[in-house]
Amino acid sequence: MGVKVIIPTPLRQYVGKQDAVTINASTVAEALSGLTVQYEALRKHLYTDEGKLRSFVNIYLNDEDIRYLQKDQTPLKDDDIISIVPSIAGGLNLRCICR
C-alpha cells in the first residue's frame, strides 16, 4: 500500500532533501516506522529515546489530526497523504498597554 509522507522543510535534510517520500504501510505507525528505517537520521527528530512520538510533532492524515482518529494505529489506504507538522514555538511576547 503506497502512501505519501510530506516532509516539512526543516526535516528534508534527513531524507535526501526530498519534500515527500512514498512508503508502503497499512497504519500510520507502520508508515512512520518505515520512514525512519529508510532514513535513520530522521528518527531522533520524530521519536523520543523511549520510542514515543515527540510531543511537538503533529501528524495529519489527509488534513485530519491523527489524535482525533485512531492515533498512530489509524489505518491507511492507497494514495493517503501523511503530513508531518512540527509545532513552532517562540516569537515575541507583545503586550498592549492602553491608556
CNS distance restraints for C-alpha pairs under 8 A (distance, minus, plus):
assign (resid   1 and name CA) (resid  23 and name CA) 7.69 0.50 0.50
assign (resid   1 and name CA) (resid  24 and name CA) 4.65 0.50 0.50
assign (resid   1 and name CA) (resid  25 and name CA) 5.60 0.50 0.50
assign (resid   1 and name CA) (resid  26 and name CA) 6.58 0.50 0.50
assign (resid   1 and name CA) (resid  77 and name CA) 6.61 0.50 0.50
assign (resid   1 and name CA) (resid  78 and name CA) 5.29 0.50 0.50
assign (resid   2 and name CA) (resid  22 and name CA) 6.11 0.50 0.50
assign (resid   2 and name CA) (resid  23 and name CA) 5.45 0.50 0.50
assign (resid   2 and name CA) (resid  24 and name CA) 4.42 0.50 0.50
assign (resid   2 and name CA) (resid  25 and name CA) 6.71 0.50 0.50
assign (resid   2 and name CA) (resid  77 and name CA) 7.67 0.50 0.50
assign (resid   2 and name CA) (resid  78 and name CA) 5.20 0.50 0.50
assign (resid   2 and name CA) (resid  79 and name CA) 6.18 0.50 0.50
assign (resid   2 and name CA) (resid  80 and name CA) 7.81 0.50 0.50
assign (resid   3 and name CA) (resid  22 and name CA) 5.49 0.50 0.50
assign (resid   3 and name CA) (resid  23 and name CA) 5.44 0.50 0.50
assign (resid   3 and name CA) (resid  24 and name CA) 6.21 0.50 0.50
assign (resid   3 and name CA) (resid  25 and name CA) 7.15 0.50 0.50
assign (resid   3 and name CA) (resid  31 and name CA) 7.82 0.50 0.50
assign (resid   3 and name CA) (resid  76 and name CA) 7.56 0.50 0.50
assign (resid   3 and name CA) (resid  77 and name CA) 7.31 0.50 0.50
assign (resid   3 and name CA) (resid  78 and name CA) 5.81 0.50 0.50
assign (resid   3 and name CA) (resid  79 and name CA) 5.14 0.50 0.50
assign (resid   3 and name CA) (resid  80 and name CA) 5.08 0.50 0.50
assign (resid   3 and name CA) (resid  81 and name CA) 5.86 0.50 0.50
assign (resid   3 and name CA) (resid  82 and name CA) 7.26 0.50 0.50
assign (resid   4 and name CA) (resid  20 and name CA) 6.46 0.50 0.50
assign (resid   4 and name CA) (resid  21 and name CA) 5.74 0.50 0.50
assign (resid   4 and name CA) (resid  22 and name CA) 4.49 0.50 0.50
assign (resid   4 and name CA) (resid  23 and name CA) 6.45 0.50 0.50
assign (resid   4 and name CA) (resid  79 and name CA) 6.74 0.50 0.50
assign (resid   4 and name CA) (resid  80 and name CA) 6.41 0.50 0.50
assign (resid   4 and name CA) (resid  81 and name CA) 4.84 0.50 0.50
assign (resid   4 and name CA) (resid  82 and name CA) 6.11 0.50 0.50
assign (resid   5 and name CA) (resid  20 and name CA) 5.39 0.50 0.50
assign (resid   5 and name CA) (resid  21 and name CA) 5.20 0.50 0.50
assign (resid   5 and name CA) (resid  22 and name CA) 6.09 0.50 0.50
assign (resid   5 and name CA) (resid  23 and name CA) 7.26 0.50 0.50
assign (resid   5 and name CA) (resid  81 and name CA) 5.91 0.50 0.50
assign (resid   5 and name CA) (resid  82 and name CA) 4.66 0.50 0.50
assign (resid   5 and name CA) (resid  83 and name CA) 5.80 0.50 0.50
assign (resid   5 and name CA) (resid  84 and name CA) 7.41 0.50 0.50
assign (resid   6 and name CA) (resid  19 and name CA) 6.07 0.50 0.50
assign (resid   6 and name CA) (resid  20 and name CA) 4.41 0.50 0.50
assign (resid   6 and name CA) (resid  21 and name CA) 6.70 0.50 0.50
assign (resid   6 and name CA) (resid  81 and name CA) 7.21 0.50 0.50
assign (resid   6 and name CA) (resid  82 and name CA) 6.08 0.50 0.50
assign (resid   6 and name CA) (resid  83 and name CA) 4.76 0.50 0.50
assign (resid   6 and name CA) (resid  84 and name CA) 6.28 0.50 0.50
assign (resid   7 and name CA) (resid  11 and name CA) 6.39 0.50 0.50
assign (resid   7 and name CA) (resid  12 and name CA) 6.07 0.50 0.50
assign (resid   7 and name CA) (resid  18 and name CA) 7.29 0.50 0.50
assign (resid   7 and name CA) (resid  19 and name CA) 5.11 0.50 0.50
assign (resid   7 and name CA) (resid  20 and name CA) 5.31 0.50 0.50
assign (resid   7 and name CA) (resid  21 and name CA) 7.47 0.50 0.50
assign (resid   7 and name CA) (resid  83 and name CA) 6.82 0.50 0.50
assign (resid   7 and name CA) (resid  84 and name CA) 6.04 0.50 0.50
assign (resid   8 and name CA) (resid  12 and name CA) 6.41 0.50 0.50
assign (resid   8 and name CA) (resid  19 and name CA) 6.92 0.50 0.50
assign (resid   8 and name CA) (resid  83 and name CA) 7.96 0.50 0.50
assign (resid   8 and name CA) (resid  84 and name CA) 6.40 0.50 0.50
assign (resid   8 and name CA) (resid  85 and name CA) 6.58 0.50 0.50
assign (resid   8 and name CA) (resid  86 and name CA) 7.74 0.50 0.50
assign (resid   9 and name CA) (resid  13 and name CA) 8.00 0.50 0.50
assign (resid   9 and name CA) (resid  19 and name CA) 7.22 0.50 0.50
assign (resid  11 and name CA) (resid  15 and name CA) 7.26 0.50 0.50
assign (resid  11 and name CA) (resid  42 and name CA) 7.28 0.50 0.50
assign (resid  11 and name CA) (resid  45 and name CA) 7.94 0.50 0.50
assign (resid  12 and name CA) (resid  16 and name CA) 6.51 0.50 0.50
assign (resid  12 and name CA) (resid  17 and name CA) 4.49 0.50 0.50
assign (resid  12 and name CA) (resid  18 and name CA) 5.72 0.50 0.50
assign (resid  12 and name CA) (resid  19 and name CA) 6.33 0.50 0.50
assign (resid  13 and name CA) (resid  17 and name CA) 4.88 0.50 0.50
assign (resid  13 and name CA) (resid  18 and name CA) 7.88 0.50 0.50
assign (resid  14 and name CA) (resid  39 and name CA) 6.70 0.50 0.50
assign (resid  14 and name CA) (resid  41 and name CA) 5.79 0.50 0.50
assign (resid  14 and name CA) (resid  42 and name CA) 5.47 0.50 0.50
assign (resid  15 and name CA) (resid  39 and name CA) 5.93 0.50 0.50
assign (resid  15 and name CA) (resid  42 and name CA) 7.29 0.50 0.50
assign (resid  21 and name CA) (resid  35 and name CA) 7.95 0.50 0.50
assign (resid  23 and name CA) (resid  31 and name CA) 6.03 0.50 0.50
assign (resid  23 and name CA) (resid  34 and name CA) 6.79 0.50 0.50
assign (resid  23 and name CA) (resid  35 and name CA) 6.88 0.50 0.50
assign (resid  24 and name CA) (resid  31 and name CA) 6.77 0.50 0.50
assign (resid  24 and name CA) (resid  34 and name CA) 7.85 0.50 0.50
assign (resid  25 and name CA) (resid  30 and name CA) 5.36 0.50 0.50
assign (resid  25 and name CA) (resid  31 and name CA) 5.06 0.50 0.50
assign (resid  25 and name CA) (resid  34 and name CA) 7.68 0.50 0.50
assign (resid  25 and name CA) (resid  76 and name CA) 7.13 0.50 0.50
assign (resid  26 and name CA) (resid  30 and name CA) 6.53 0.50 0.50
assign (resid  26 and name CA) (resid  31 and name CA) 7.40 0.50 0.50
assign (resid  26 and name CA) (resid  75 and name CA) 5.74 0.50 0.50
assign (resid  26 and name CA) (resid  76 and name CA) 5.04 0.50 0.50
assign (resid  26 and name CA) (resid  77 and name CA) 6.90 0.50 0.50
assign (resid  27 and name CA) (resid  31 and name CA) 6.34 0.50 0.50
assign (resid  27 and name CA) (resid  72 and name CA) 6.89 0.50 0.50
assign (resid  27 and name CA) (resid  73 and name CA) 5.52 0.50 0.50
assign (resid  27 and name CA) (resid  74 and name CA) 5.45 0.50 0.50
assign (resid  27 and name CA) (resid  75 and name CA) 4.33 0.50 0.50
assign (resid  27 and name CA) (resid  76 and name CA) 5.14 0.50 0.50
assign (resid  28 and name CA) (resid  32 and name CA) 6.23 0.50 0.50
assign (resid  28 and name CA) (resid  71 and name CA) 7.87 0.50 0.50
assign (resid  28 and name CA) (resid  72 and name CA) 4.96 0.50 0.50
assign (resid  28 and name CA) (resid  73 and name CA) 5.98 0.50 0.50
assign (resid  28 and name CA) (resid  74 and name CA) 5.72 0.50 0.50
assign (resid  28 and name CA) (resid  75 and name CA) 6.58 0.50 0.50
assign (resid  28 and name CA) (resid  76 and name CA) 6.71 0.50 0.50
assign (resid  28 and name CA) (resid  82 and name CA) 7.86 0.50 0.50
assign (resid  29 and name CA) (resid  33 and name CA) 5.99 0.50 0.50
assign (resid  29 and name CA) (resid  72 and name CA) 4.73 0.50 0.50
assign (resid  29 and name CA) (resid  73 and name CA) 6.01 0.50 0.50
assign (resid  29 and name CA) (resid  74 and name CA) 7.88 0.50 0.50
assign (resid  30 and name CA) (resid  34 and name CA) 5.92 0.50 0.50
assign (resid  31 and name CA) (resid  35 and name CA) 6.09 0.50 0.50
assign (resid  32 and name CA) (resid  36 and name CA) 6.24 0.50 0.50
assign (resid  33 and name CA) (resid  37 and name CA) 6.14 0.50 0.50
assign (resid  34 and name CA) (resid  38 and name CA) 6.13 0.50 0.50
assign (resid  35 and name CA) (resid  39 and name CA) 5.99 0.50 0.50
assign (resid  36 and name CA) (resid  40 and name CA) 5.05 0.50 0.50
assign (resid  36 and name CA) (resid  41 and name CA) 7.44 0.50 0.50
assign (resid  36 and name CA) (resid  42 and name CA) 5.82 0.50 0.50
assign (resid  36 and name CA) (resid  43 and name CA) 5.17 0.50 0.50
assign (resid  39 and name CA) (resid  43 and name CA) 7.48 0.50 0.50
assign (resid  41 and name CA) (resid  45 and name CA) 7.87 0.50 0.50
assign (resid  42 and name CA) (resid  46 and name CA) 6.62 0.50 0.50
assign (resid  43 and name CA) (resid  47 and name CA) 5.79 0.50 0.50
assign (resid  44 and name CA) (resid  48 and name CA) 6.58 0.50 0.50
assign (resid  44 and name CA) (resid  49 and name CA) 7.62 0.50 0.50
assign (resid  45 and name CA) (resid  54 and name CA) 7.75 0.50 0.50
assign (resid  46 and name CA) (resid  53 and name CA) 5.79 0.50 0.50
assign (resid  46 and name CA) (resid  54 and name CA) 5.68 0.50 0.50
assign (resid  46 and name CA) (resid  57 and name CA) 6.58 0.50 0.50
assign (resid  47 and name CA) (resid  51 and name CA) 5.43 0.50 0.50
assign (resid  47 and name CA) (resid  52 and name CA) 5.27 0.50 0.50
assign (resid  47 and name CA) (resid  53 and name CA) 4.45 0.50 0.50
assign (resid  47 and name CA) (resid  54 and name CA) 5.10 0.50 0.50
assign (resid  48 and name CA) (resid  52 and name CA) 5.32 0.50 0.50
assign (resid  48 and name CA) (resid  53 and name CA) 6.33 0.50 0.50
assign (resid  48 and name CA) (resid  54 and name CA) 5.75 0.50 0.50
assign (resid  53 and name CA) (resid  57 and name CA) 6.93 0.50 0.50
assign (resid  56 and name CA) (resid  86 and name CA) 5.73 0.50 0.50
assign (resid  56 and name CA) (resid  87 and name CA) 5.06 0.50 0.50
assign (resid  56 and name CA) (resid  88 and name CA) 8.00 0.50 0.50
assign (resid  57 and name CA) (resid  84 and name CA) 6.89 0.50 0.50
assign (resid  57 and name CA) (resid  85 and name CA) 5.96 0.50 0.50
assign (resid  57 and name CA) (resid  86 and name CA) 4.47 0.50 0.50
assign (resid  57 and name CA) (resid  87 and name CA) 6.14 0.50 0.50
assign (resid  58 and name CA) (resid  65 and name CA) 7.32 0.50 0.50
assign (resid  58 and name CA) (resid  84 and name CA) 6.02 0.50 0.50
assign (resid  58 and name CA) (resid  85 and name CA) 4.98 0.50 0.50
assign (resid  58 and name CA) (resid  86 and name CA) 5.82 0.50 0.50
assign (resid  58 and name CA) (resid  87 and name CA) 6.98 0.50 0.50
assign (resid  59 and name CA) (resid  65 and name CA) 6.04 0.50 0.50
assign (resid  59 and name CA) (resid  66 and name CA) 6.04 0.50 0.50
assign (resid  59 and name CA) (resid  82 and name CA) 6.88 0.50 0.50
assign (resid  59 and name CA) (resid  83 and name CA) 5.75 0.50 0.50
assign (resid  59 and name CA) (resid  84 and name CA) 4.92 0.50 0.50
assign (resid  59 and name CA) (resid  85 and name CA) 6.09 0.50 0.50
assign (resid  60 and name CA) (resid  64 and name CA) 5.05 0.50 0.50
assign (resid  60 and name CA) (resid  65 and name CA) 4.39 0.50 0.50
assign (resid  60 and name CA) (resid  66 and name CA) 5.57 0.50 0.50
assign (resid  60 and name CA) (resid  82 and name CA) 5.57 0.50 0.50
assign (resid  60 and name CA) (resid  83 and name CA) 5.04 0.50 0.50
assign (resid  60 and name CA) (resid  84 and name CA) 6.63 0.50 0.50
assign (resid  60 and name CA) (resid  85 and name CA) 7.59 0.50 0.50
assign (resid  61 and name CA) (resid  65 and name CA) 6.42 0.50 0.50
assign (resid  61 and name CA) (resid  66 and name CA) 6.34 0.50 0.50
assign (resid  61 and name CA) (resid  80 and name CA) 7.03 0.50 0.50
assign (resid  61 and name CA) (resid  81 and name CA) 5.78 0.50 0.50
assign (resid  61 and name CA) (resid  82 and name CA) 4.62 0.50 0.50
assign (resid  61 and name CA) (resid  83 and name CA) 6.47 0.50 0.50
assign (resid  62 and name CA) (resid  80 and name CA) 6.33 0.50 0.50
assign (resid  62 and name CA) (resid  81 and name CA) 5.20 0.50 0.50
assign (resid  62 and name CA) (resid  82 and name CA) 6.32 0.50 0.50
assign (resid  62 and name CA) (resid  83 and name CA) 7.71 0.50 0.50
assign (resid  63 and name CA) (resid  83 and name CA) 7.69 0.50 0.50
assign (resid  64 and name CA) (resid  68 and name CA) 7.59 0.50 0.50
assign (resid  64 and name CA) (resid  69 and name CA) 7.79 0.50 0.50
assign (resid  65 and name CA) (resid  69 and name CA) 7.04 0.50 0.50
assign (resid  66 and name CA) (resid  70 and name CA) 6.27 0.50 0.50
assign (resid  66 and name CA) (resid  71 and name CA) 4.64 0.50 0.50
assign (resid  66 and name CA) (resid  72 and name CA) 6.79 0.50 0.50
assign (resid  66 and name CA) (resid  74 and name CA) 7.00 0.50 0.50
assign (resid  67 and name CA) (resid  71 and name CA) 4.75 0.50 0.50
assign (resid  69 and name CA) (resid  74 and name CA) 6.39 0.50 0.50
assign (resid  70 and name CA) (resid  74 and name CA) 4.51 0.50 0.50
assign (resid  70 and name CA) (resid  75 and name CA) 7.95 0.50 0.50
assign (resid  76 and name CA) (resid  80 and name CA) 6.49 0.50 0.50
